[in-house]
Amino acid sequence: MTSETRVCQNCKQQFVIEPQDFSFYEKIQVPPPTWCPECRLIRRFSYSNIHNLYKRSCAKCGKGTITMYSSDKLVTVYCSSCWWGDAWDGTEFGMKYDPSRPFFAQLRELARRTPYQALEQMHLTMTNSEYTNGVSHLKNCYLLFWADYCENALYSTTLNGLKDSADCYRMKESELCYEDVGCNKCYHTFFSEECDACTDSWFLRGCQGCVNCFACINMRNKSYCIFNEQYTKEAYAEKLKSFHLDSFVALREMRKRVYEFWMKYPRREYSGSSLNVNVTGDYIYESRNTKDGYLVVGAENCRYVQGLSVPRTKDSYDYSGWGDGAELVYECTVVGNGVNTVKFSNECWPNVSNLEYCMWATACKNSFGCINLKRKEYCILNTQYSKDEYEKLVVQIKEDMAKNPYKDKNGRTWAYGEFLPIDICPFAYNETISYEWFPKTKEEVRAMGLEWYEGEGNPYTITKQARDLPDRTGEISDSILKEVIACETCGKAFRYVQAELNLLRRFVLPLPHQCPNCRHKARFARTNLPYLYDRTCQKCGKEIKTSYAPDRKEIVYCVECYQAEIV
């Protein structure tokens, strides 16, 4: 079997399907893709709205609820209690398959009939964490997104095991952290990134096992260092006092100084752990035989996977979120927790198996084209069948999808083997993860045949400008909780909450001047996007693939040169 170059049905650019890819498609019995890897990722993430929350009333109990569906969305929304309750299971909305109509046209109709969970939450694992989305096993958390097993955490995204922390991104098993990005097993660290097992430290990058260090990069098992220079314990403490880190102005100036200092030192071609074997991509940890991975932990024999934050995942392709005992997953978004053999599906968890073209199928098995279905087997379009009836009808539907494919308004063809058509998705493009990773203008989005959300406006009256906030931590009084602040970046209104103020006082840190959304954007900008570029190591000249674009100013080394110099 040889490589083949094909033209993407969507963007019309060429892409390559390699022998190992064909072997995987044959193994799971699907045709090769007609969209390139980037377009496949964009359409999957176009089904995922994580950060945008709204208020609606539950269509079942009538109570107000927080939801990821704005009031203009033509979907029925149940609060989490009603959605997870036993009063319905989804078969009430079942449809009989009509062979005269394209299958996806019928699936689109079903998508408008069934009730959706207000938020992406594993409801029974949540305690006092209402304002969170894409989450499970949380306690006393606020505005957390894509997070599992966290406690007393705020304003953070892509987490596994974060405690008593705020304003973090991509964190694992860490505690008492603030404004950290990409840290693992860290304790009481601030404004740091890509660090492992560091304690009582500030502004670290690429450090491991460091204690009481400040503004260092690429250090290993050091203590009392400042800007990579060794100090005594006493001199370190005095120097730290002179920085006045309880001052917003001083802290902002220090951040600029640190970022300039970091640029003098090399970066590894990709961020990840030394336990990886035969991997490519970025932000990959404890993985093996995984290519083109991004934000992945514990993946094996995978390709084109992203956001697998909970190990493990095996033998999967084109899979975006979240792992946790997943195997044989293809072209899926947010499918995880003990799942096996799931294809072309979205939001199916936990313990699902042998699903195709399903959305919000919970604890289901052997089902095809089902939406908002719970604890069922051998269902098609939410209608129950016997095992024999089910298997025969699935074969017929797949044949019909080839003979009578669905065509969207842009003329793209959707036969068996494609992910869910974008026009079934209830979200506008600029509400989704795709917009965050692949930003586009309103005109570009509409030209793609996608929706654009205009927003509901800002109903809050500003009572204080960011420039008028107190500079030092000691100057903050509880009255600040009553103020409506204008974000210094976007101008939108935001407020501080008591848990946030408690943490800032505990850390002796000043008030942030940006709204939570702008703070997230700033952290997100400190992470490379899922593109790989051909470059050469700036030390040995070896050819490498890296997410650092060739025109960027960072010094980039191959793994071997980086380890030889740093470790």
N, C-alpha and C positions, 0 to 999 in steps of 0.2 A: 504494500500500500504506500502511495506517495502523497506528498503535499499537493493541495489544490488551491489556486488563487481564484476567488470569486468576487463578485461585485455586490455590495450591500444593497438590498432592496430599498432601504430608507435613505441613506446619504449618498449612494452611488459611488462610494469609494471602494477600492479593492481591499480584501482581507484574505488571510491565509488560513486554511484548515489543514492541520498537520496530521500525520499518521496516528499519533496517540489520541487525537481528538476523534478521528473516525472510529477508533477502537472503542472509545467510551460510548459514542452514539449507538454503535452496534450492540454493545453490552446492555444498554437500557432500552433498546428498540425504539429509537426516534430518528427521524431524518436529520441530516445536517442543517445547521441554521442558515437562514437567508439574510440575516442582519449581521453586521460586524460586531465585535465585542463591545465597543463603546456605545453603539446604538442599542444593543441589548441591555446594557446596564442602565442607560437613561430611561428606557421604557419600563424596566422593573422598578426603579426608584421613583418613577412617576406615580406609582401606586402607594407611596409611603409619605404621609404627612405626619411629622413628629412634633415640630415646634409650635405650630399654630393652633391655639386653643380658643374656643368660643363658648358662649352660653346658649343653651337650648332647653326646651322642656322634653322630658321623656315621653315618647308617644304611647307608652303603656300605662305608667302610673301618674303621669302629669307633673311630676316634681321637676324642678330646675336641676340641670346637670351641666358639668363641664364636658365638652366634646371637641373632637377634631374636625367636625363637620359644621361649617358655617350655616346660618339660617337659610341661605338661598340654595343649598344643595338639595336636589330632588331625591333624598333618601329618607327612610324612616329610621329614627334613632331611639334606642332604648338605653336607659342608664345601665351601669354595670350590674347592679343588683337584679334588675328585670331581665337583662340579656342572659345572665348566667343562671337564672331561676329555672325551675322545672315546669313552669306553666306552658311552655311551648318547646318544640324541638326542631322546627324548620320544615317538616314535611307538610305542614298546613299550607305552605305556599308552593307545593310541588306542581310541576308542569309535565305534560306528556310530550315526548319528543316528536317533532313534526319533520319528517324527512324531506318535505318540499321546501323547507326554509333553511338557510345557512345556520349551522349550529350556534355560532357566536351571536347571531341576531336573537336567538332564543335565550342564550345566556344573559345577554344585555337586558332582556325583558325581566328575567328572574332577578337580576341585580336591582331593579327598581321596585320589586315586590317585597323583598325580605327585609327584616329589621337588622340594623347594624349596632354593634356595641359602641357606646359613646366614645370610649377610649380604648387604646390597645393596652389592656391590663389583664394580668392573671389575677382576677378579682379576689379570690380567697386568700391570696398571699400578701395582700396589701393592708397596711395599718396606718391610718392617719396620713395618707399620702394622695389626696384627691387630685391635686394639680400636677399630675405626672402622666407621661405617655410613653408607650413602648417599653413597659416595665413589668417586673415581677419581684416578689419578696422584698418589699420596701417597708420601712418603718420611719415615721416622722420625717418625711422628705417633701420637698417643695420645688416645683419646676425642674424635675429630673426627667431626662429623655434617654431612651435606649439604655436602661440601667437595670441591673439585677443585684440582689443581695446587698442593699445599701441601707444605712441608718443615719438619721440626723444630717442629711446632705441637702444642699440647695444649688440651684442654678448650674447644673452640670449635665454633661452628655457623654454617652458611650462609656459605661462604667460596669465594673464587676467587683463588688466588695469595697465600696467607699464609705467611710464613716466620719462624722463630725467635720465636714469639709464643705467648701463652697467654691463656685466659679472654676470648675475643673473640666478637663476634656480628655478622654481616653485614659482612664485610670483603672488600676487593678489593686485590690487588697491593700489599700492605703488609708491613713487616718490623720486627721488634723492637718489637712492640706488646703492651700488657697492659691488660686490662679496657676495651677500646675497643668501640664500637658504631657501625656504619654509617659506617666510614671507608674512604677510597679513596686509594691511593698515599701512605700516611703512613709515616713512618720514626721509630722511637724515640719513640712517643707513648703516653701512659698516661691511663686514665680519661677518655677523650674520646669525643665522639659527633658524627655527621653532619659530618665534616670531610674536606677534600680537600687533598692535597699539603702536609701539615704535618710538621714535623720538630722533634725534641728539645723536646717540649712536653707539658704536663700539663693535664688538666681543661679542654679546649677544647670548645666547642659551636658548630656552624655556622660554622667558620672555614675559610679557604682560604689556602694559601701562607704560613702563619705559621711562624716559626722562633724557638725559645727564647721561648715564651710560656707563661703560667701562668694558669689560671682566667679565661679570656677567652671572650667570646661574640660572634658575628657580626663577626669581625675579618677584614680582607683584607690579606695581604702585610705583616704587621707582625713586628717582632722586639723582644724584651726588654720585653714588656708583662705586667703582673700586674693582674688584675681590671680589664682594659681601660684601665689607666693606663700611660703610657710611663715606662720606667726607662732609665738608662744600663746598659751591659753589666756594669760592675762592681757597681752597686747591685742589679741583677737577681740576680747570683750570690749576693750576701750575703743578700738577702731569701729566696732559695730555701733557703739553709742554715738560716735561722731557722724554717722550717716543719717540720723534723725528719721528713721523709717516709719515713724508714726505721723509724718507730715506728707500730705498728698503731693505737694510741690516737690519735696525732696525725693519722694519715691518715684515720681514720674521722671525726674532727671536721672536718677540712678538706673532706671530701666533703659533709657537711651544709651547711657554709658556702657552698661553690660552688653547690650546687643552689639555695639561697635566692637567690644573686646572679643566676643564670641567669634566674630567674622575673621579673626586672625588665625583661627585654628581649624584643622580639617574636620570634615564630616565623613562618615562612612557612606558608601554608595547606597545602602539602604539601612533603615532602622529595624532592629530585630535582635533576637537572642542568639547566643552562641550555640544553642541546642538545635538550631535549624539544620536540616540536611537537604541539599539539592532544592533550593527555593529561589524564586525571583519575585519581585514586587517591592512593597514597602510596608513597614510596620507589621512584620511577620514574626511570630514567636512560637517556639516549641513545635515547629511544623516540619514535614518532610515530603519530598516529591510533590511540591505544590508550586505551580507556575502562575504568574500574573495575579498574585494575591495581594490584598490590601486590607489593613486592619484585621488581621487574622491571628487567632490563637488556636493551636492544637489541630491543624488541618493536615490530612494525609491523602496523597493521591488526588489532589484537587487542582482545578484551574478556573481562572476568571471568578474568583470568590472574594467577597467583601463583607466587612462588618460581622465576622464570625467571632464574637466576643467571649463566648463560653465554650471551652473544649468539651468534646471532640467532634470533628467532622471528618468523614471518610468518603472517598470515591464520589465526589460531587463536582459539578460544573455550573457556572453561571448562577451562583447562589449568593444572595445578599441578605444576611442576617437570619439566625443568630448562632446556629450550632447546637451545643448542649446534647450530644449523643445523636448526631444526625448522620445518615448514610444514604447514598444513592439519591441525592437531591439534584434536580436539574431545572434551570430556569424558574427559580422561585425567589420570593421576597418575604422575609419575616416568617420563616418556617423553622421550627425547632423544638427541642425538648423531647428526646426519644422518638424521632421521626425516621421513617424508612421508606424509600421508593416513592418519592413525591415529585411530580413534574408539573410545570406550567401553573403554579399555584401561588396564592398570596394569603398571608395571615392564617396559616393552618397550624394549630398547636393545641395542646400537647398530645404526644402518643398517637400520631396519625401514621397511616401506612397505605401504600398503593392508591394514592390519590392523583387525579389529573384534572386540571382546569377547575380547581376549587378555590373558593375564597371564604375565609372565616368558617372553615369546617373544623370543629373541635372534637377530639377523641373519635374521629371517624376513620373507617377503613373501607377499601375497595369501593370508591365512589368516583364519579366522573361528572364534572360540570355542576357542582353543587355550591350554593352560597348561603351562608348563615345557617348551617346545619350542625346538629349536636348529637354525638354518641350514636351514629347510625352506620350501617354497612349495606353495600349493594344498592346504592342510590344513584339515580341520574336525574339531573335537574330537580333535585330534592324529592323525587318520587321513588318509593321503595319497590324493589324487584326481588325475585328469587335469584339465587346464585346463577343458575343456567340462563335465565332471562337477561340478567345483567351482562353476563359475558358475551352473549350473542349480540345484544344491542350496542355495546361498546365497539365491537368490531364493525358493525354497520355504520355507526356514527363516524368513525375514523375514515371509512371508505367514502362516506358522503362528504366529509370535510375536504377530501382531495378532489372530488368531482364537482362540488358546489361550494367553493371557498367564500368566506366573508370578505367583502371589500369595504374599506372605510372611505370617508369623504375625500381623502387624498389619493385614492386609487391604489393603496397598498393592499396586498392580498394576504389573508390570514387563513392558512390551511392548518391541518394537524402538524404539530412541530413548532409552531410559533407560540410565544407567550401570549397572555391575555391581551386582546386589543385595547389600545389606549382609551378609546371612547367609551369603554365600560367603566373606567376609573372615575370615582366621584370627586376627585380633587383637581384643582387648577394647577398648572405646572409650577407657578411661583409659590405654591404652598408646600411643595414637596422637597424631598432630599435631592432630587435631580437638579432643582434650581440652585441649591446650595453648592453642589459639586460641579454643575455645568451651567453657570448663569447665562441667560439669554434675554434679549429684549422682548418686549411685548409683541412687536411685529414678527420677530423670529419665531416666537412660540406659536402665534396664530397661524403662521405660514406652515408650521409642522402639523397643523390640525388639532392643536391642543388649546385648552382653555386658560384664561388669565383672570385672576381674582383681583378686583379693584379695591377690596377692603371696605370696612364699615365706618371708617372715620374714627376720630379720637374724642370721646365724650367728656374727657376729664379737664378740669380747669387747673392750669399750672399755678402753683403758689410759691415756687422757689426755683431760681435758675441755678444750674450746677456751679457757676462761678461764685455764688454766694454761700456755698456750703462751708462748714468749718474745716479748717486745714488739718488740724491735729485730732487724734483719737480722743484725747482728754477733753476736748471742747464739745463733744457730741452729747446732747441730752436726748431723753426719750421723746421729746416733742417733735423730733425729726420724723417720727413714725406717722405723724399727722399731715406731713407736707406732701405735696404732689410735685415731683421734681421734673424739670425739662432736661432730657438727655443732652449732653453737650455735643454729641455726634449727630443724632438724627432729629432731635428736638421733640420727640414723643414723650408723653408723660409716663412716669414710673414712680413706685414707692418702695421704701425699705420695709422689711418685715422684722418682727421681734427676733426670730431665730437668727437672721442675718446680722442684726446689730449685736446680739450676744456673741457671735463668733468673732466679729471684728474687734470687739472689746477684749475678748480672750486672746486674740492674736496681736493686739495693740496695732491695728491697722486703720488707716483713714477710710472714709466713705468713698466708694466708687462714684465717678461722675457720669458714667454711661448707664443706659438701661440694660437689663439682662440680655436682651437680644443683641445689642451692639457689643457687649462684652463677649458673648459667644462668638460673634463674627471675628473679633480680634483674636481669640484663641484658635478658632478654626483656621485663620490665616497663618498660624504658626505650624500648620501641618501641610505637607506636600499633597497635592492632588493625585489621583490614580492614573498618571501618565508615566510611561517609561521612555527614556531618551537614550540614544547611543552616545556615549562619551568615552573619554580615556581617563584613567587614573592620573591625577596630577603629580604623582610621585614616580610611578614606574612605567607609565604609558600604556598599561594594559587596557584593552577594550572592556567596557563595563556597560550595564544597563542600570539606569538610576532615575529616580523621580526628580532629581535636580536638573532643570533645563540647562542647556549649554550656555545660555546667555546670563545665567545667575552668577552672583559674585562669590558664593561660598566655595571654599576649597574642598574638593571631593576626592577621596581616596578609595581604591578598591578595598575589599574586606581584609585581604592579607596585609597590605601596607598600613591600613589603619590599626590593625591589631599589633603589628610589629612596633609601631611607634607609640601607641597609647598604653597597651597592656604590659 
